[in-house]
Amino acid sequence: MKPKIWLSSPHMCGKEQEFISDAFDSNWIAPLGPNVSGFEKDLELYLSEGSHVAALSSGTAAIHLSLILLDVKSGDEVICQSFTFSASANPIVYQGATPIFIDSERESWNLCPEQLEIAIKDRISKGKKPKAIIAVHLYGMPYNVKKISKIAEIYNIPIVEDSAEALGSSVNCQNCGTFGEISILSFNGNKIITTSGGGALVSKNKDIKDKAIFLATQARDTDVSYLHSSIGYNYRMSNVVAGIGRGQMTVLDKFVAKRRANFEYYKKNLESINSLEFLNEPSNSNSNRWLSCVLTPNIETREALRLLLEKENIETRPLWKPMHQQPIFKKAPSYINGVSDDLFERGLCLPSGSNLSENELDKIISIIKSYF
Ligand SMILES: *Cc1c(COP(=O)(O)O)cnc(C)c1O
């Protein structure tokens, strides 16, 4: 068997274990402690813009708490980008609300401003104003922040910024993760940095952070008598895994640079193949290039290429299957323009880890070239 080349595998720098050792030495083996607050500080400094960060057990938990904090309840409607991973949308259903799916634009592959406005007007005319908009920076490419924020402002609907794949991306030099009313990050195993599993909720409002931590730690009104006046969750990040996060923060900039270099390398070596397309950054946008993606001419080519690489033990993956195509969301209203259906059929995510060697990249490139 040839050595496996992964799509995006964890990449430890060595420092992680020192922070984990601190947790063991001080016996802070709990969902709180110095690594948790240290990791939150690191993220707050990195994101800047006056961000307040609550470290949580996952990005999904962060989206769930965001919706609770925005008062999303049973019977409400929440707008969500259709072209995303299902974790963006599932928490809407946890709240008993209905997701309204919106298609993508070509420029960023994210939320289409025109479809978004059509949907908002239509929902309002049907008698329900959406409670929130979940906008995603898919594959690290920022959505059109200027247009989407403008629409959200006009209709006065808060944005939950799903920045799970976009730590280290920016628009006009402002970091992704600072554009939403509430923003979320993920540190799952294959994300740009990982804590093995974990996430964070980000807000410029300290009150939102405090409320998120309150809800994430079982909503205990007082420490002594265990008084509860709201339903709580067990969503806090553990002090052990936060140690991994602190180590990873020391190399985040390096990882982003490497992932961007992966993309540039693929593009430089493959752009002579006329039937392959790459997604360029819209002006003022800076992508962390979490995953390098290519568009092939059609689904047959995409599958043939995927299987050819798989035979060489190289992991690739189709782009996310849009939510409006998913059996679980069949009944959800959706506003579709064909873009995400097309991207899903033709697109392939190539190995993109910050630990990929040039040899591995060359091997992948030569197999793709041999196909064409
Ligand atoms: C990974 C991911 C999530 C969920 O994050 P977890 O930490 O895995 O729960 C949400 N949205 C998007 C777009 C993601 O890629």
The ligand as an ORCA input file, in Angstrom:
! r2SCAN-3c Opt
* xyz 0 1
  C     -16.469     22.101     10.799
  C     -17.582     23.002     10.506
  C     -18.577     23.282     11.452
  C     -18.714     22.559     12.759
  O     -17.628     22.618     13.584
  P     -17.385     21.419     14.644
  O     -16.308     21.970     15.505
  O     -16.943     20.234     13.829
  O     -18.635     21.169     15.356
  C     -19.544     24.230     11.142
  N     -19.548     24.843      9.955
  C     -18.639     24.575      8.998
  C     -18.711     25.321      7.718
  C     -17.637     23.633      9.236
  O     -16.764     23.351      8.281
*
